[in-house]
Amino acid sequence: MLLSSYNGAEATERRILRGEVPAARGRRVFVQRSSDDGRTFSAPREITARVKKPGWRWYATGPGHASP
């Protein structure tokens, strides 16, 4: 499983913290899956609504951890 985050180019940390960025351009979280040990991955699927708490503004995924 690979988690990643996205935000629009204008969505700086400062602007996000001030609440100046619309949700669609702010931090969003995606998950991708691999069934071949990371050689290829599925298309990103957005999971922001499931993992972001309502009061959060700035957050990030990572650092990652995997077991051998």
TIVEXVEX-438052 format. One line per 2 residues: number of its first residue (from 1); their letters; for each residue x negated, y, z of N, C-alpha, C. Coordinates in Angstrom, 1 decimal, m for minus. Example, Ala and Ser with C-alpha at 12.3 -4.5 7.8 and 13.67 -1.06 7.14 Angstrom:
2
1 = AS = m13.2,m5.7,7.8,m12.3,m4.5,7.8,m13.2,m3.3,7.8 | m12.8,m2.2,7.1,m13.7,m1.1,7.1,m12.9,0.0,7.9
This chain:
68
1 = ML = m0.8,m1.2,0.0,0.0,0.0,0.0,m0.9,1.2,0.0 | m0.5,2.2,m0.8,m1.3,3.5,m0.9,m0.4,4.6,m0.6
3 = LS = m0.7,5.4,0.4,0.1,6.6,0.7,m0.6,7.8,0.2 | 0.1,8.8,m0.3,m0.5,10.0,m0.8,0.5,11.2,m0.6
5 = SY = 0.0,12.4,m0.5,0.8,13.5,m0.3,0.6,14.5,m1.5 | 1.6,15.3,m1.7,1.6,16.3,m2.8,2.2,17.6,m2.3
7 = NG = 1.7,18.7,m2.9,2.4,20.0,m2.7,2.0,20.8,m3.9 | 2.8,21.8,m4.2,2.6,22.7,m5.3,1.3,23.5,m5.1
9 = AE = 0.7,24.0,m6.2,m0.5,24.7,m6.1,m0.4,26.0,m5.2 | 0.7,26.6,m5.3,0.9,27.9,m4.5,1.2,27.6,m3.0
11 = AT = 1.4,26.3,m2.7,1.8,25.9,m1.3,0.5,25.7,m0.5 | m0.1,26.8,m0.1,m1.3,26.8,0.8,m0.9,26.4,2.2
13 = ER = m1.8,25.9,3.0,m1.5,25.6,4.3,m0.9,26.8,5.1 | m1.4,27.9,4.9,m0.9,29.1,5.5,0.5,29.4,5.2
15 = RI = 0.9,29.3,3.9,2.2,29.6,3.4,3.2,28.5,3.9 | 2.7,27.3,4.0,3.6,26.2,4.5,3.9,26.4,6.0
17 = LR = 2.8,26.7,6.7,3.0,27.0,8.2,3.9,28.1,8.5 | 3.9,29.1,7.6,4.8,30.3,7.8,6.2,30.0,7.4
19 = GE = 6.5,28.9,6.7,7.8,28.5,6.2,8.1,29.3,4.9 | 7.1,29.7,4.2,7.4,30.4,2.9,7.4,29.6,1.7
21 = VP = 7.4,28.3,1.8,7.4,27.4,0.6,8.6,26.5,0.6 | 9.4,26.5,m0.5,10.6,25.7,m0.6,10.2,24.2,m0.4
23 = AA = 11.1,23.4,0.1,10.8,22.0,0.3,10.3,21.3,m0.9 | 10.9,21.6,m2.1,10.5,20.9,m3.3,9.1,21.2,m3.7
25 = RG = 8.5,22.3,m3.3,7.1,22.6,m3.6,6.2,22.4,m2.4 | 6.7,22.1,m1.2,5.9,21.8,0.0,5.4,20.4,0.0
27 = RR = 5.0,20.0,1.2,4.4,18.7,1.3,5.4,17.6,1.1 | 5.1,16.6,0.2,5.9,15.5,m0.1,5.0,14.2,0.0
29 = VF = 5.6,13.1,0.5,4.8,11.9,0.7,5.3,10.8,m0.3 | 4.4,10.1,m0.8,4.7,9.0,m1.8,3.9,7.7,m1.4
31 = VQ = 4.5,6.6,m1.8,3.9,5.3,m1.6,3.8,4.6,m2.9 | 2.7,3.8,m3.1,2.5,3.0,m4.2,2.0,1.6,m3.7
33 = RS = 2.3,0.6,m4.5,2.0,m0.8,m4.0,1.1,m1.4,m5.1 | 0.3,m2.4,m4.7,m0.5,m3.2,m5.6,m0.3,m4.6,m5.3
35 = SD = m0.2,m5.4,m6.3,m0.1,m6.9,m6.1,m1.4,m7.6,m6.6 | m2.4,m6.8,m7.0,m3.6,m7.4,m7.6,m4.9,m6.8,m6.9
37 = DG = m4.8,m6.7,m5.6,m5.9,m6.2,m4.8,m6.4,m4.8,m5.2 | m5.5,m3.9,m5.6,m5.9,m2.6,m5.9,m6.4,m2.3,m7.3
39 = RT = m6.3,m3.2,m8.2,m6.7,m3.0,m9.6,m5.7,m2.1,m10.3 | m4.4,m2.3,m10.0,m3.4,m1.5,m10.6,m2.4,m1.2,m9.4
41 = FS = m1.6,m0.1,m9.6,m0.6,0.3,m8.6,0.7,0.6,m9.3 | 1.8,0.5,m8.6,3.1,0.8,m9.1,3.2,2.3,m9.2
43 = AP = 4.3,2.8,m9.9,4.5,4.2,m10.0,4.8,4.8,m8.6 | 4.4,6.0,m8.3,4.7,6.6,m7.0,6.2,6.7,m6.7
45 = RE = 6.5,6.3,m5.4,7.9,6.4,m5.0,8.0,7.4,m3.8 | 8.8,8.4,m3.9,8.8,9.4,m2.8,9.5,8.8,m1.6
47 = IT = 8.9,9.1,m0.4,9.4,8.6,0.9,9.5,9.7,1.9 | 9.4,11.0,1.4,9.3,12.1,2.4,10.5,12.1,3.3
49 = AR = 11.7,11.9,2.9,12.9,12.0,3.7,12.9,10.9,4.8 | 12.2,9.8,4.6,12.1,8.7,5.6,11.0,8.9,6.6
51 = VK = 10.0,9.7,6.3,8.8,9.8,7.1,8.5,11.2,7.7 | 9.1,12.2,7.2,8.8,13.6,7.7,9.9,14.0,8.7
53 = KP = 9.4,14.4,9.9,10.3,14.8,10.9,10.8,16.2,10.5 | 12.1,16.6,10.9,12.7,17.9,10.5,11.9,19.1,10.8
55 = GW = 11.2,19.2,11.9,10.4,20.4,12.3,9.0,20.5,11.7 | 8.6,19.4,11.1,7.2,19.4,10.5,7.1,20.4,9.4
57 = RW = 6.0,21.1,9.3,5.7,21.9,8.1,4.4,21.4,7.4 | 3.3,21.4,8.1,2.0,21.0,7.5,1.7,19.6,8.1
59 = YA = 1.4,18.6,7.3,1.0,17.3,7.6,0.3,16.7,6.5 | m0.4,15.6,6.7,m1.2,14.9,5.6,m1.2,13.5,5.9
61 = TG = m1.5,12.7,4.8,m1.7,11.3,4.9,m3.2,11.1,5.1 | m3.5,10.0,5.8,m4.9,9.6,5.8,m5.6,10.0,7.2
63 = PG = m6.8,9.6,7.5,m7.5,8.7,6.6,m6.9,7.3,6.6 | m7.2,6.6,5.6,m6.6,5.3,5.5,m7.3,4.2,6.2
65 = HA = m6.7,3.1,6.3,m7.3,1.9,7.0,m6.7,0.7,6.3 | m7.6,m0.2,6.0,m7.2,m1.5,5.4,m8.0,m2.6,6.0
67 = SP = m7.4,m3.8,6.0,m8.2,m4.9,6.5,m8.6,m5.8,5.3 | m9.7,m6.5,5.5,m10.3,m7.2,4.4,m9.4,m8.4,3.9
